[in-house]
Amino acid sequence: MTGALAARPAASILPAESPFAAVLPTDLTLASPSELAATIGALELACLDNPGSAALWTCLGMAYAVNYDVVKAIDALETATRVEPDHFWAQLKHGELQYRLRVLMHAEATTLKAETLAENAWQLSLARKQLKEIRRLTGGKSLQPELVKRERLVPALLFSAAIFIVGLASIWR
């Protein structure tokens, strides 16, 4: 990545039609420390100019994470999910950071929300893959108590209905 990103005005960093390609045109993990610092600075300015942009806050959180600034990354991603709760990428990346920090209950909840927000098959596959990894670490179990109840309720009701139908069928004979 070149210094061109830092030289652009903060308002032009995030066009509405292409939110991530304009902000993060290259892999930040390959950027030099000075390029990463310039990108973070430009994103911070852009977030100040556009505080309601979940995409900008998400990119800032990702940049902080690459820079190993976990507290700022969490703050930026939480801001992204607070600003726009129905933003797929904000939810997914927030869940990913929590997963990497092994805050698995929160990671699962956020990833499940992202799964419901997926707009296409690719996004859905990303969310499900992340959820699969979270569940792998938890022994295949959900950490969400309301999901556990729902997962057990449906089979229990189906089994009860089947027993009831079999009982009625045996009485009618």
C-alpha beads as a LAMMPS data file, in Angstrom:
LAMMPS data file: protein, C-alpha beads

173 atoms
172 bonds

1 atom types
1 bond types

-500.0 500.0 xlo xhi
-500.0 500.0 ylo yhi
-500.0 500.0 zlo zhi

Masses

1 110.0

Atoms # bond

1 1 1 0.000 0.000 0.000
2 1 1 1.311 3.443 -0.798
3 1 1 1.077 6.767 0.954
4 1 1 -1.736 7.699 -1.434
5 1 1 -4.314 6.409 1.021
6 1 1 -3.123 8.752 3.724
7 1 1 -2.921 11.647 1.260
8 1 1 -6.571 11.354 0.211
9 1 1 -9.122 13.450 2.107
10 1 1 -10.908 11.470 4.804
11 1 1 -14.327 12.016 3.222
12 1 1 -13.223 10.312 -0.012
13 1 1 -11.861 7.183 1.672
14 1 1 -15.166 5.344 1.685
15 1 1 -17.395 5.617 -1.375
16 1 1 -20.857 4.196 -0.720
17 1 1 -20.709 1.773 -3.646
18 1 1 -17.469 0.068 -2.559
19 1 1 -16.898 0.424 1.160
20 1 1 -14.001 -1.953 1.759
21 1 1 -12.085 -1.924 -1.516
22 1 1 -11.443 1.806 -1.260
23 1 1 -10.395 1.720 2.369
24 1 1 -8.292 -1.403 2.406
25 1 1 -7.058 -1.945 -1.166
26 1 1 -4.259 -4.273 -0.053
27 1 1 -3.664 -6.744 2.730
28 1 1 -2.790 -4.727 5.831
29 1 1 -0.873 -7.651 7.289
30 1 1 1.711 -7.038 4.549
31 1 1 1.873 -3.269 5.109
32 1 1 4.894 -1.673 6.716
33 1 1 4.415 -0.145 10.177
34 1 1 4.456 3.355 8.681
35 1 1 1.842 2.404 6.057
36 1 1 -0.318 0.811 8.728
37 1 1 -0.008 3.888 10.939
38 1 1 -0.935 6.138 7.994
39 1 1 -3.947 3.958 7.195
40 1 1 -5.095 3.991 10.813
41 1 1 -4.713 7.767 10.940
42 1 1 -6.728 8.202 7.737
43 1 1 -9.425 5.849 9.017
44 1 1 -9.620 7.686 12.353
45 1 1 -10.159 10.962 10.495
46 1 1 -12.742 9.341 8.246
47 1 1 -14.607 7.984 11.289
48 1 1 -14.634 11.473 12.814
49 1 1 -16.031 12.867 9.555
50 1 1 -18.591 10.036 9.185
51 1 1 -19.405 8.721 12.675
52 1 1 -22.495 6.901 11.383
53 1 1 -20.588 4.666 8.961
54 1 1 -20.405 1.111 10.236
55 1 1 -18.169 0.192 7.300
56 1 1 -15.568 2.783 8.317
57 1 1 -15.641 1.730 11.963
58 1 1 -15.287 -1.912 10.884
59 1 1 -12.256 -1.107 8.729
60 1 1 -10.735 0.882 11.595
61 1 1 -11.293 -2.049 13.961
62 1 1 -9.643 -4.421 11.493
63 1 1 -6.672 -2.063 11.099
64 1 1 -6.294 -1.803 14.885
65 1 1 -6.412 -5.605 15.131
66 1 1 -3.649 -5.956 12.538
67 1 1 -1.664 -3.435 14.596
68 1 1 -2.205 -5.614 17.726
69 1 1 -4.137 -2.837 19.474
70 1 1 -6.868 -5.088 20.849
71 1 1 -8.645 -2.587 23.098
72 1 1 -9.031 -0.046 20.294
73 1 1 -10.066 -2.807 17.875
74 1 1 -12.828 -3.952 20.224
75 1 1 -13.985 -0.360 20.762
76 1 1 -14.105 0.347 17.018
77 1 1 -15.964 -2.877 16.206
78 1 1 -18.425 -2.337 19.064
79 1 1 -19.027 1.170 17.736
80 1 1 -19.643 -0.292 14.269
81 1 1 -22.245 -2.725 15.608
82 1 1 -23.847 -0.012 17.732
83 1 1 -23.996 2.505 14.860
84 1 1 -25.550 0.011 12.459
85 1 1 -26.734 -3.203 14.147
86 1 1 -27.780 -4.711 10.808
87 1 1 -24.371 -4.392 9.144
88 1 1 -23.161 -7.885 8.196
89 1 1 -19.432 -7.092 8.103
90 1 1 -19.472 -5.254 11.418
91 1 1 -21.137 -8.215 13.121
92 1 1 -18.925 -10.803 11.421
93 1 1 -15.638 -9.028 12.133
94 1 1 -16.667 -8.271 15.706
95 1 1 -17.453 -11.957 16.162
96 1 1 -14.146 -12.913 14.552
97 1 1 -12.152 -10.732 16.926
98 1 1 -14.012 -12.158 19.927
99 1 1 -13.384 -15.667 18.572
100 1 1 -9.668 -14.982 18.242
101 1 1 -9.622 -13.633 21.802
102 1 1 -11.532 -16.787 22.877
103 1 1 -14.524 -14.868 24.209
104 1 1 -16.578 -17.645 22.687
105 1 1 -20.042 -16.884 24.083
106 1 1 -19.956 -13.346 22.695
107 1 1 -18.310 -14.533 19.467
108 1 1 -21.063 -17.063 18.887
109 1 1 -23.853 -14.557 19.533
110 1 1 -22.340 -11.978 17.204
111 1 1 -21.631 -14.530 14.484
112 1 1 -25.183 -15.866 14.701
113 1 1 -26.434 -12.314 14.188
114 1 1 -24.124 -11.968 11.166
115 1 1 -25.474 -15.243 9.803
116 1 1 -29.009 -13.837 9.835
117 1 1 -27.795 -10.657 8.094
118 1 1 -26.020 -12.424 5.212
119 1 1 -27.180 -11.080 1.875
120 1 1 -25.724 -13.780 -0.382
121 1 1 -24.380 -17.310 -0.315
122 1 1 -20.772 -16.182 0.075
123 1 1 -21.519 -14.127 3.196
124 1 1 -23.601 -16.965 4.592
125 1 1 -20.749 -19.425 4.026
126 1 1 -18.299 -17.088 5.813
127 1 1 -20.578 -16.771 8.821
128 1 1 -21.251 -20.509 8.967
129 1 1 -17.566 -21.338 8.667
130 1 1 -16.774 -18.987 11.550
131 1 1 -19.629 -20.439 13.590
132 1 1 -18.338 -23.947 12.875
133 1 1 -14.899 -22.989 14.228
134 1 1 -16.446 -21.466 17.346
135 1 1 -18.514 -24.588 17.937
136 1 1 -15.441 -26.763 17.368
137 1 1 -13.782 -25.009 20.295
138 1 1 -16.855 -25.494 22.471
139 1 1 -17.137 -29.208 21.790
140 1 1 -19.906 -28.814 19.233
141 1 1 -22.291 -27.187 21.677
142 1 1 -23.987 -23.833 21.534
143 1 1 -23.163 -21.436 24.339
144 1 1 -26.377 -19.494 23.832
145 1 1 -28.899 -20.686 26.450
146 1 1 -31.929 -19.619 24.395
147 1 1 -30.672 -21.668 21.434
148 1 1 -30.177 -24.749 23.545
149 1 1 -33.781 -24.533 24.745
150 1 1 -35.091 -24.041 21.183
151 1 1 -32.939 -26.874 19.864
152 1 1 -34.358 -29.222 22.466
153 1 1 -37.928 -27.948 22.243
154 1 1 -38.571 -28.794 18.583
155 1 1 -37.449 -32.454 18.755
156 1 1 -39.306 -32.887 22.038
157 1 1 -42.515 -31.543 20.515
158 1 1 -42.123 -33.695 17.396
159 1 1 -41.500 -36.793 19.505
160 1 1 -44.518 -36.011 21.691
161 1 1 -46.710 -35.492 18.622
162 1 1 -45.529 -38.808 17.134
163 1 1 -46.322 -40.664 20.377
164 1 1 -49.729 -39.003 20.498
165 1 1 -50.503 -40.002 16.886
166 1 1 -49.368 -43.575 17.481
167 1 1 -51.528 -43.682 20.608
168 1 1 -54.570 -42.428 18.699
169 1 1 -53.942 -44.894 15.891
170 1 1 -53.791 -47.813 18.342
171 1 1 -57.054 -46.728 20.000
172 1 1 -58.924 -46.485 16.668
173 1 1 -58.054 -50.068 15.716

Bonds

1 1 1 2
2 1 2 3
3 1 3 4
4 1 4 5
5 1 5 6
6 1 6 7
7 1 7 8
8 1 8 9
9 1 9 10
10 1 10 11
11 1 11 12
12 1 12 13
13 1 13 14
14 1 14 15
15 1 15 16
16 1 16 17
17 1 17 18
18 1 18 19
19 1 19 20
20 1 20 21
21 1 21 22
22 1 22 23
23 1 23 24
24 1 24 25
25 1 25 26
26 1 26 27
27 1 27 28
28 1 28 29
29 1 29 30
30 1 30 31
31 1 31 32
32 1 32 33
33 1 33 34
34 1 34 35
35 1 35 36
36 1 36 37
37 1 37 38
38 1 38 39
39 1 39 40
40 1 40 41
41 1 41 42
42 1 42 43
43 1 43 44
44 1 44 45
45 1 45 46
46 1 46 47
47 1 47 48
48 1 48 49
49 1 49 50
50 1 50 51
51 1 51 52
52 1 52 53
53 1 53 54
54 1 54 55
55 1 55 56
56 1 56 57
57 1 57 58
58 1 58 59
59 1 59 60
60 1 60 61
61 1 61 62
62 1 62 63
63 1 63 64
64 1 64 65
65 1 65 66
66 1 66 67
67 1 67 68
68 1 68 69
69 1 69 70
70 1 70 71
71 1 71 72
72 1 72 73
73 1 73 74
74 1 74 75
75 1 75 76
76 1 76 77
77 1 77 78
78 1 78 79
79 1 79 80
80 1 80 81
81 1 81 82
82 1 82 83
83 1 83 84
84 1 84 85
85 1 85 86
86 1 86 87
87 1 87 88
88 1 88 89
89 1 89 90
90 1 90 91
91 1 91 92
92 1 92 93
93 1 93 94
94 1 94 95
95 1 95 96
96 1 96 97
97 1 97 98
98 1 98 99
99 1 99 100
100 1 100 101
101 1 101 102
102 1 102 103
103 1 103 104
104 1 104 105
105 1 105 106
106 1 106 107
107 1 107 108
108 1 108 109
109 1 109 110
110 1 110 111
111 1 111 112
112 1 112 113
113 1 113 114
114 1 114 115
115 1 115 116
116 1 116 117
117 1 117 118
118 1 118 119
119 1 119 120
120 1 120 121
121 1 121 122
122 1 122 123
123 1 123 124
124 1 124 125
125 1 125 126
126 1 126 127
127 1 127 128
128 1 128 129
129 1 129 130
130 1 130 131
131 1 131 132
132 1 132 133
133 1 133 134
134 1 134 135
135 1 135 136
136 1 136 137
137 1 137 138
138 1 138 139
139 1 139 140
140 1 140 141
141 1 141 142
142 1 142 143
143 1 143 144
144 1 144 145
145 1 145 146
146 1 146 147
147 1 147 148
148 1 148 149
149 1 149 150
150 1 150 151
151 1 151 152
152 1 152 153
153 1 153 154
154 1 154 155
155 1 155 156
156 1 156 157
157 1 157 158
158 1 158 159
159 1 159 160
160 1 160 161
161 1 161 162
162 1 162 163
163 1 163 164
164 1 164 165
165 1 165 166
166 1 166 167
167 1 167 168
168 1 168 169
169 1 169 170
170 1 170 171
171 1 171 172
172 1 172 173
